[in-house]
Amino acid sequence: MKKKKKNSIEFIKSKEEIDFIAQLIINLTKDINSNYIFLKGDIGTGKTTLVKSIAKYLNEKETVISPSFNKMFVYEKFIHIDAYNMKDQSLKEFEDYFENKIVIIEWAENLNDKFDLGFQIEILYIDENARKYIISWKE
């Protein structure tokens, strides 16, 4: 069995430069051939703001809002899940919606599902106008 190598890149970007991160993420989904994006970060660091920027680059027509109280929103080209209140739960009930879509999961670390492919974006608060993005994936 081949052990997967973990890769990562880091950026510090202002709020205005979030589109750079979104474009990079869209390219990574193609490069590593995975539709799973896991967003990690404290409340208020900009996870949903990043999803909105990703939606823009996917040419999503619907307005993106946080799924905090609904758990999941299904858009034309992606699924947006907020697992903040899903401690030790599974996404099995949602899997029928995943086919041919990018699946973006906030708070994926709360789930009991294990994902072999995908990449994680950790967002760290630097100050009011800047965030550190740590993007990691396995090959």
C-alpha positions as CSV (number, residue, x, y, z in Angstrom):
1,M,0.0,0.0,0.0
2,K,1.3,3.4,-1.0
3,K,1.4,6.0,1.7
4,K,0.0,9.3,0.7
5,K,2.2,12.3,1.0
6,K,0.8,15.4,2.6
7,N,1.5,18.8,0.9
8,S,0.8,22.3,2.1
9,I,1.1,25.9,1.2
10,E,0.5,29.0,3.3
11,F,-0.5,32.6,2.5
12,I,-1.3,35.7,4.4
13,K,-3.8,37.7,2.5
14,S,-6.0,40.7,3.2
15,K,-9.8,40.4,3.0
16,E,-9.6,42.0,-0.4
17,E,-7.3,39.3,-1.8
18,I,-9.7,36.4,-0.9
19,D,-10.4,35.9,-4.7
20,F,-6.8,34.7,-5.1
21,I,-7.4,32.0,-2.6
22,A,-10.7,31.0,-4.2
23,Q,-9.1,30.7,-7.7
24,L,-6.3,28.6,-6.2
25,I,-8.8,26.3,-4.5
26,I,-10.8,25.8,-7.8
27,N,-7.5,24.9,-9.5
28,L,-6.6,22.5,-6.7
29,T,-9.8,20.6,-7.0
30,K,-8.9,19.8,-10.6
31,D,-5.2,19.1,-9.8
32,I,-5.8,16.7,-7.0
33,N,-8.9,15.3,-8.6
34,S,-11.1,15.7,-5.5
35,N,-14.3,17.5,-5.0
36,Y,-14.0,17.8,-1.2
37,I,-12.9,21.0,0.5
38,F,-12.7,21.2,4.3
39,L,-12.7,24.6,5.9
40,K,-11.3,25.0,9.4
41,G,-11.2,28.1,11.5
42,D,-12.7,29.9,14.5
43,I,-16.1,31.6,14.2
44,G,-15.7,34.8,12.3
45,T,-12.5,34.0,10.4
46,G,-14.1,34.1,7.0
47,K,-15.1,30.5,6.1
48,T,-18.4,31.5,4.5
49,T,-16.8,34.6,2.9
50,L,-14.4,32.2,1.2
51,V,-17.3,30.0,0.0
52,K,-18.9,33.1,-1.5
53,S,-15.7,33.9,-3.4
54,I,-15.5,30.2,-4.6
55,A,-19.1,30.5,-5.8
56,K,-18.2,33.5,-7.8
57,Y,-15.4,31.6,-9.7
58,L,-17.8,28.7,-10.3
59,N,-20.3,31.1,-11.8
60,E,-22.9,30.3,-9.2
61,K,-26.0,32.3,-9.8
62,E,-27.7,31.9,-6.4
63,T,-26.7,34.0,-3.4
64,V,-24.6,32.1,-1.0
65,I,-25.5,32.3,2.7
66,S,-24.2,30.4,5.7
67,P,-25.9,27.0,6.3
68,S,-25.4,27.2,10.1
69,F,-29.0,26.5,11.0
70,N,-29.9,24.4,8.0
71,K,-26.8,22.2,7.9
72,M,-26.6,22.1,4.1
73,F,-27.4,24.2,1.0
74,V,-27.4,22.7,-2.4
75,Y,-26.3,25.0,-5.2
76,E,-26.0,24.3,-8.9
77,K,-22.3,23.5,-8.8
78,F,-21.5,22.8,-5.2
79,I,-22.8,21.7,-1.8
80,H,-22.2,23.9,1.3
81,I,-22.3,22.1,4.6
82,D,-21.9,23.5,8.1
83,A,-21.0,20.7,10.5
84,Y,-20.7,23.0,13.6
85,N,-23.7,21.4,15.2
86,M,-23.1,17.9,13.8
87,K,-20.7,16.5,16.5
88,D,-20.0,12.8,15.9
89,Q,-22.6,12.6,13.1
90,S,-22.2,11.3,9.6
91,L,-22.9,12.8,6.1
92,K,-24.3,9.6,4.8
93,E,-27.8,11.1,4.7
94,F,-26.6,13.8,2.3
95,E,-24.4,11.8,0.0
96,D,-27.1,11.5,-2.8
97,Y,-26.6,15.3,-3.4
98,F,-22.8,15.1,-3.8
99,E,-22.5,13.5,-7.3
100,N,-20.7,15.8,-9.8
101,K,-20.5,18.7,-7.3
102,I,-17.8,20.3,-5.2
103,V,-18.6,19.6,-1.5
104,I,-17.5,22.3,0.8
105,I,-17.7,21.4,4.5
106,E,-17.2,23.9,7.4
107,W,-16.2,22.3,10.7
108,A,-15.6,18.8,9.1
109,E,-13.5,17.9,12.1
110,N,-16.8,17.5,14.1
111,L,-18.0,14.7,11.8
112,N,-17.2,11.0,12.4
113,D,-16.7,10.5,8.6
114,K,-13.2,9.9,7.3
115,F,-12.2,11.3,4.0
116,D,-9.3,9.9,1.9
117,L,-9.2,12.7,-0.6
118,G,-9.8,16.3,-0.4
119,F,-8.0,19.3,1.0
120,Q,-8.2,21.4,4.1
121,I,-8.1,25.2,4.3
122,E,-7.4,26.4,7.8
123,I,-8.1,30.1,8.2
124,L,-6.3,31.9,11.1
125,Y,-7.2,35.4,12.2
126,I,-4.2,37.8,12.0
127,D,-6.0,41.1,12.4
128,E,-9.2,42.8,11.2
129,N,-7.9,43.0,7.6
130,A,-5.7,39.9,7.3
131,R,-6.0,36.1,7.5
132,K,-3.5,33.3,7.2
133,Y,-4.6,30.5,4.9
134,I,-3.0,27.1,5.4
135,I,-4.0,24.8,2.5
136,S,-3.1,21.1,2.8
137,W,-3.8,18.0,0.8
138,K,-2.7,14.4,0.3
139,E,-1.3,12.9,-2.9
